[in-house]
Amino acid sequence: MLKFAEKYVTDNPDTVFANAEAVYILSYSVIMLNTDQHNNQVKNPMTLDGFIANNRGINDGGDFPVEFLQEIYAEIQNDEIKLSSEQHAFLISKNFPVQSAGLFGGKDLTKEAYLKASKEMASKTEQAVRGLRRSAGRNSTVVFYSAVANNTAEYVKSIFENIWMSVLAGLTAPYREYDDEDTAKVLLEGIKISIHISCTFGLADARTSFIRALVQFCNFNNLEELKMKNVAAIFVLLEVGVDEQNHLSHSWKDVLIALSQIERLMLLAQGHDSGVVPDLLNARLANRNSLESARSPQSTSFFGFGKKQTISEQAFQHHVNQKLPFEIVSQINFTEMEVAIDRVFSKSCDIEGDGIFDLVAALSSVARVEIESSGQSAQPRMFSLQKLVDVCYANMGRIRVQWSALWAVMNEKFNEFGCHSNPAISFFAINSLRQLSEGFFNIEELSHFKFQDNFLKPFNFIIANNPNLQVKELVLDSTKAMIQKKSDSIKSGWTTLIQVLTTAASENSELIVAKGFDITKMIGRDHFGNIFKQEGYEPLVVCLTEYAKNVKFQKISLQALQSMKKIQKTVTLRTAEDLDETTLTQLWFPLLFGYHDVAMEGDDLEVRSKALNYMFDALVENGAHFKGELWDKTCKELLFPMFEVLNKRWQVSSTQDDMSVWLSTTLIQALRNMIGLFGYYFDELSRMLDGYLNLLVSCICQDNETISKIGISCLKDIVIHNITKFGPKHWEKIDDAFAQLFKLTTANELFLADPLRKQQNGDTADEPRAVQEDSDEDEEILDGTSTAIDESIEQNDEKSTIVIKCVLQLHMIQILSELFETDAFYDNIPVKDMLKLTKLLEQSYKFSKQFNEDYNLRVRIWNSGVIDRLPNLLKQETASSGVFISMLFRLYCDTEKVDNSTRKTITETLVPLCVSILQRFVSLDEMEQSRNIQSWRPVIIEILQVCARFDKGDFEQSCPDVYQLIIALFDKSLTDDMRVAMKEFFHRVGEIYVGEGSD
């Protein structure tokens, strides 16, 4: 079945089965179901729900689909599994006609009816015999009938069930009274036979009573009066432990307690002092003594002199001080006794069914009591614990499905004893577990199974839960020893052994961390090939990752990163081979995830920085071998999640001290590496452009100047460095990203903050204070101007949002200006996408113009306390209009790139805009609005140059609208730049109008 499971998983990798063990266990379960459904002796066959419940959790911890199990159940129920040879032999061995019930024949219905009738007759006869004496009278002669040979067992059970108490009384009383060897031998034989009958027929009360009687015959309570008949009872008890091992059930505990007492008897016979050899009875008496002492009144005499001992205290003192009679010791064959004890446990491999679980449960319980009786002694009693280990050795040869269930129970016991408060117990449990493991490694494990993995789990539990450093160190030493001795035999066990080392990485002791890391380095250096074959590569990388993340020992963290770097070199060599995508993912993703984990969770700045560099170095150096799915997985699960903190826009502020270092170091470094990687592998990553742009948008839209500026810089870099590679779809995504940025950074709150939005009030502004101030300066709200703290906080938040958005909108205008001034950008961007970006500038200009012109709104906002000076968006209005005009005019002048229709549309947009701005400029008062004039002057110069350089037709069309406005500029203070621009315009007027007139 093991071979079948291995081959099935190998040949069918894409099935519902998680591994070969799941196939193996389900196969065994199906065989049991087949027997259950088609065996006449099973009175209550398993139901579908029972079958489903019985197979819950066997698929590597998960469940099989219910429909899958339903189909199996129905098929087995309707069609019994039979071998052809078995079916043929069944048919020819019977003289009864067989009624066919399926493809392979059916049941012998005639024989079944016969057996059923016979059983009913036997039952009626039994009732009749029981009533014979009652009906015949007390003095009548009892008539005995011979039982039918085939049905003797049923009569024996019925008879013994009624007379066992009498038999017990008849055997125990003579045993106490007579000491001669022959009588004792006969009585012990009677006890032994009675136990056998009780066990055979499952008579629990009778079994318990006879076994306890046999234990009493051993006289462990009074060793000073031990006789040879008691020694004979001990040997009979040992025989019962072997002969009845399948049916002892809960009586195992009585037998094992007796075996513990036998071992103590042997120690006393060897000269050990009874006071230093604790036993189970000692512990029981001591506990009872403590209880009775608590209940009894305290003596009032001085220091308790004259206090009377209780019966339990007297018994306890007597028991502790007792000694074995010399004449008895000389007659006991202790070698034979020791061999008989060993047979009880060595023969446990023959126990059938659930009997082995009864033995293990009882042995664990007795071992626990033994250990408790020893307290914190340096040499505690561990007889039963040693025998528990012996039972493990003896049962390793069981079929895997039985051994797995058995070890699940033993596993818990080793967890318990390995974490005991007495180090001596823990040391013994760990050493025994190591020896068991080395023996278990000698049993070949087929591929796709995880028996070794499950077997070694107690090591990890102990190191994680036992606080004793010496115990932890012993676990690591045991791990190292097993690897050095059995590395060639370790398969699935690598996973658990590495988990042990992973657990050690989080310890606070430098000794434990350093020792664990040294073993991990040894594995990576000497056993990497075996590790990779046995699916231990990923756990090894996780282990090194945990050492790199250790918060207390930077030296070990850096060494762990170097070990990961060495593994990377090995992986790089394997990558050079022609590997499929699945193998590449198995090689690279765990390592890249390890670097990512250290960069995100590491405590030390240097460690985080190195991990980040190693990750991107690995991607740059080996990304050429990656296929699409691996790149997708890397970006979606490693790269983009590094910036999850930015997902909530406007939430990352400069005042978050706990994140400030991480934001200003790791995040910025990661962001720049991301942009560089995009350009390096543009063909593979260009389909991720949406993700990159969304990341940059989130980065820019934060209440953190450093992060915003880095995002703006990276946005510019990703466009400039890949400008020649972008296609039409890429440009559309870039347009959408800028549109989103302009929308998010538009300070709509300026209109929403109007106190008269719902109810119109009069203008209360003080006219002399109507001097316009630039709104892009971060002005603080005056303290004490609000009558409520909550209102003040709300106003501060509102002001902060407005200021941040206004500043970022200016940055957006600036980045577009810089891009348009770059020849490579202009040469590669399609005209339609250029016009989309100019629309964003136009919208920004109109928004700021609308706000600046609504003087009453600005005054109301000022008076409400949102802004402590009269707000305006002058910089936004002038910057957006200037860049907008410059961009449109450059397109207008490019006759090769722009068609006539588009040029006409540009002209129709430019001329009204220029006229509007000129009109506003000439209306400004130089005395009261000098700052506005100064801000608009660069835009006016741009307009003058545009008007002067129009084509002749467009110039003649626009000149009448702008000529008088430009003449009006002479009333203003003119700078040299304005004079040059005006001169150029009038020179063009002369060329067209004066020049034509002279012609």
Rosetta blueprint (number, residue, H / E / L):
1 M L
2 L H
3 K H
4 F H
5 A H
6 E H
7 K H
8 Y H
9 V H
10 T H
11 D H
12 N L
13 P L
14 D L
15 T L
16 V L
17 F L
18 A L
19 N L
20 A H
21 E H
22 A H
23 V H
24 Y H
25 I H
26 L H
27 S H
28 Y H
29 S H
30 V H
31 I H
32 M H
33 L H
34 N H
35 T H
36 D H
37 Q H
38 H L
39 N L
40 N L
41 Q L
42 V L
43 K L
44 N L
45 P L
46 M L
47 T L
48 L H
49 D H
50 G H
51 F H
52 I H
53 A H
54 N H
55 N L
56 R L
57 G L
58 I L
59 N E
60 D L
61 G L
62 G E
63 D L
64 F L
65 P L
66 V H
67 E H
68 F H
69 L H
70 Q H
71 E H
72 I H
73 Y H
74 A H
75 E H
76 I H
77 Q H
78 N H
79 D L
80 E L
81 I L
82 K L
83 L L
84 S H
85 S H
86 E H
87 Q H
88 H H
89 A H
90 F H
91 L H
92 I H
93 S L
94 K L
95 N L
96 F L
97 P L
98 V L
99 Q L
100 S L
101 A L
102 G L
103 L L
104 F L
105 G L
106 G L
107 K L
108 D L
109 L H
110 T H
111 K H
112 E H
113 A H
114 Y H
115 L H
116 K H
117 A H
118 S H
119 K H
120 E H
121 M H
122 A H
123 S H
124 K H
125 T H
126 E H
127 Q H
128 A H
129 V H
130 R H
131 G L
132 L H
133 R H
134 R H
135 S H
136 A H
137 G L
138 R L
139 N L
140 S L
141 T L
142 V L
143 V L
144 F L
145 Y L
146 S L
147 A L
148 V L
149 A H
150 N H
151 N H
152 T H
153 A H
154 E H
155 Y H
156 V H
157 K H
158 S H
159 I H
160 F H
161 E H
162 N H
163 I H
164 W H
165 M H
166 S H
167 V H
168 L H
169 A H
170 G H
171 L H
172 T H
173 A H
174 P H
175 Y H
176 R H
177 E H
178 Y L
179 D L
180 D L
181 E H
182 D H
183 T H
184 A H
185 K H
186 V H
187 L H
188 L H
189 E H
190 G H
191 I H
192 K H
193 I H
194 S H
195 I H
196 H H
197 I H
198 S H
199 C H
200 T H
201 F L
202 G L
203 L L
204 A H
205 D H
206 A H
207 R H
208 T H
209 S H
210 F H
211 I H
212 R H
213 A H
214 L H
215 V H
216 Q H
217 F H
218 C L
219 N L
220 F L
221 N L
222 N L
223 L H
224 E H
225 E H
226 L L
227 K L
228 M H
229 K H
230 N H
231 V H
232 A H
233 A H
234 I H
235 F H
236 V H
237 L H
238 L H
239 E H
240 V H
241 G H
242 V H
243 D H
244 E L
245 Q L
246 N L
247 H L
248 L L
249 S H
250 H H
251 S H
252 W H
253 K H
254 D H
255 V H
256 L H
257 I H
258 A H
259 L H
260 S H
261 Q H
262 I H
263 E H
264 R H
265 L H
266 M H
267 L H
268 L H
269 A H
270 Q L
271 G L
272 H L
273 D L
274 S H
275 G H
276 V H
277 V L
278 P L
279 D L
280 L H
281 L H
282 N H
283 A H
284 R H
285 L H
286 A H
287 N H
288 R H
289 N H
290 S H
291 L H
292 E H
293 S H
294 A H
295 R H
296 S L
297 P L
298 Q L
299 S L
300 T L
301 S L
302 F H
303 F H
304 G H
305 F L
306 G L
307 K L
308 K L
309 Q L
310 T L
311 I H
312 S H
313 E H
314 Q H
315 A H
316 F H
317 Q H
318 H H
319 H H
320 V H
321 N H
322 Q L
323 K L
324 L L
325 P L
326 F H
327 E H
328 I H
329 V H
330 S L
331 Q L
332 I L
333 N L
334 F H
335 T H
336 E H
337 M H
338 E H
339 V H
340 A H
341 I H
342 D H
343 R H
344 V H
345 F H
346 S H
347 K H
348 S H
349 C H
350 D H
351 I L
352 E L
353 G L
354 D L
355 G H
356 I H
357 F H
358 D H
359 L H
360 V H
361 A H
362 A H
363 L H
364 S H
365 S H
366 V H
367 A H
368 R H
369 V H
370 E H
371 I H
372 E H
373 S H
374 S H
375 G L
376 Q L
377 S L
378 A L
379 Q L
380 P L
381 R L
382 M L
383 F H
384 S H
385 L H
386 Q H
387 K H
388 L H
389 V H
390 D H
391 V H
392 C H
393 Y H
394 A H
395 N L
396 M L
397 G L
398 R L
399 I L
400 R H
401 V H
402 Q H
403 W H
404 S H
405 A H
406 L H
407 W H
408 A H
409 V H
410 M H
411 N H
412 E H
413 K H
414 F H
415 N H
416 E H
417 F H
418 G H
419 C L
420 H L
421 S L
422 N L
423 P H
424 A H
425 I H
426 S H
427 F H
428 F H
429 A H
430 I H
431 N H
432 S H
433 L H
434 R H
435 Q H
436 L H
437 S H
438 E H
439 G H
440 F H
441 F H
442 N L
443 I L
444 E L
445 E L
446 L L
447 S L
448 H L
449 F L
450 K L
451 F H
452 Q H
453 D H
454 N H
455 F H
456 L L
457 K H
458 P H
459 F H
460 N H
461 F H
462 I H
463 I H
464 A H
465 N H
466 N L
467 P L
468 N L
469 L H
470 Q H
471 V H
472 K H
473 E H
474 L H
475 V H
476 L H
477 D H
478 S H
479 T H
480 K H
481 A H
482 M H
483 I H
484 Q H
485 K H
486 K H
487 S L
488 D L
489 S L
490 I L
491 K L
492 S L
493 G H
494 W H
495 T H
496 T H
497 L H
498 I H
499 Q H
500 V H
501 L H
502 T H
503 T H
504 A H
505 A L
506 S L
507 E L
508 N L
509 S L
510 E H
511 L H
512 I H
513 V H
514 A H
515 K H
516 G H
517 F H
518 D H
519 I H
520 T H
521 K H
522 M H
523 I H
524 G H
525 R H
526 D H
527 H L
528 F H
529 G H
530 N H
531 I H
532 F H
533 K H
534 Q L
535 E L
536 G L
537 Y H
538 E H
539 P H
540 L H
541 V H
542 V H
543 C H
544 L H
545 T H
546 E H
547 Y H
548 A H
549 K L
550 N L
551 V L
552 K L
553 F L
554 Q H
555 K H
556 I H
557 S H
558 L H
559 Q H
560 A H
561 L H
562 Q H
563 S H
564 M H
565 K H
566 K H
567 I H
568 Q H
569 K H
570 T H
571 V H
572 T H
573 L H
574 R H
575 T H
576 A L
577 E L
578 D L
579 L L
580 D L
581 E H
582 T H
583 T H
584 L H
585 T H
586 Q H
587 L H
588 W H
589 F H
590 P H
591 L H
592 L H
593 F H
594 G H
595 Y H
596 H H
597 D H
598 V H
599 A H
600 M H
601 E H
602 G L
603 D L
604 D L
605 L H
606 E H
607 V H
608 R H
609 S H
610 K H
611 A H
612 L H
613 N H
614 Y H
615 M H
616 F H
617 D H
618 A H
619 L H
620 V H
621 E H
622 N H
623 G H
624 A H
625 H H
626 F L
627 K L
628 G H
629 E H
630 L H
631 W H
632 D H
633 K H
634 T H
635 C H
636 K H
637 E H
638 L H
639 L H
640 F H
641 P H
642 M H
643 F H
644 E H
645 V H
646 L H
647 N L
648 K L
649 R L
650 W L
651 Q L
652 V L
653 S L
654 S L
655 T L
656 Q L
657 D H
658 D H
659 M H
660 S H
661 V H
662 W H
663 L H
664 S H
665 T H
666 T H
667 L H
668 I H
669 Q H
670 A H
671 L H
672 R H
673 N H
674 M H
675 I H
676 G H
677 L H
678 F H
679 G H
680 Y H
681 Y L
682 F H
683 D H
684 E H
685 L H
686 S H
687 R H
688 M H
689 L H
690 D H
691 G H
692 Y H
693 L H
694 N H
695 L H
696 L H
697 V H
698 S H
699 C H
700 I H
701 C L
702 Q L
703 D L
704 N L
705 E H
706 T H
707 I H
708 S H
709 K H
710 I H
711 G H
712 I H
713 S H
714 C H
715 L H
716 K H
717 D H
718 I H
719 V H
720 I H
721 H H
722 N L
723 I L
724 T L
725 K L
726 F L
727 G L
728 P H
729 K H
730 H H
731 W H
732 E H
733 K H
734 I H
735 D H
736 D H
737 A H
738 F H
739 A H
740 Q H
741 L H
742 F H
743 K H
744 L H
745 T L
746 T L
747 A L
748 N L
749 E H
750 L H
751 F H
752 L H
753 A L
754 D L
755 P L
756 L L
757 R L
758 K L
759 Q L
760 Q L
761 N L
762 G L
763 D L
764 T L
765 A L
766 D L
767 E H
768 P H
769 R H
770 A L
771 V L
772 Q L
773 E L
774 D L
775 S L
776 D L
777 E L
778 D L
779 E L
780 E L
781 I L
782 L L
783 D L
784 G L
785 T L
786 S L
787 T L
788 A L
789 I H
790 D H
791 E H
792 S H
793 I H
794 E H
795 Q H
796 N H
797 D H
798 E H
799 K H
800 S H
801 T H
802 I H
803 V H
804 I H
805 K H
806 C H
807 V H
808 L H
809 Q H
810 L H
811 H H
812 M H
813 I H
814 Q H
815 I H
816 L H
817 S H
818 E H
819 L H
820 F H
821 E L
822 T L
823 D H
824 A H
825 F H
826 Y H
827 D H
828 N H
829 I L
830 P L
831 V H
832 K H
833 D H
834 M H
835 L H
836 K H
837 L H
838 T H
839 K H
840 L H
841 L H
842 E H
843 Q H
844 S H
845 Y H
846 K H
847 F H
848 S H
849 K H
850 Q H
851 F H
852 N H
853 E H
854 D L
855 Y H
856 N H
857 L H
858 R H
859 V H
860 R H
861 I H
862 W H
863 N H
864 S H
865 G L
866 V L
867 I L
868 D L
869 R L
870 L L
871 P L
872 N L
873 L L
874 L H
875 K H
876 Q H
877 E H
878 T H
879 A H
880 S H
881 S H
882 G H
883 V H
884 F H
885 I H
886 S H
887 M H
888 L H
889 F H
890 R H
891 L H
892 Y H
893 C H
894 D L
895 T L
896 E L
897 K L
898 V L
899 D L
900 N H
901 S H
902 T H
903 R H
904 K H
905 T H
906 I H
907 T H
908 E H
909 T H
910 L H
911 V H
912 P H
913 L H
914 C H
915 V H
916 S H
917 I H
918 L H
919 Q H
920 R H
921 F H
922 V H
923 S L
924 L L
925 D L
926 E L
927 M L
928 E L
929 Q L
930 S H
931 R H
932 N H
933 I H
934 Q H
935 S H
936 W H
937 R H
938 P H
939 V H
940 I H
941 I H
942 E H
943 I H
944 L H
945 Q H
946 V H
947 C H
948 A H
949 R L
950 F L
951 D L
952 K H
953 G H
954 D H
955 F H
956 E H
957 Q H
958 S H
959 C H
960 P H
961 D H
962 V H
963 Y H
964 Q H
965 L H
966 I H
967 I H
968 A H
969 L H
970 F H
971 D H
972 K L
973 S L
974 L L
975 T L
976 D H
977 D H
978 M H
979 R H
980 V H
981 A H
982 M H
983 K H
984 E H
985 F H
986 F H
987 H H
988 R H
989 V H
990 G H
991 E H
992 I H
993 Y H
994 V H
995 G H
996 E H
997 G H
998 S H
999 D L
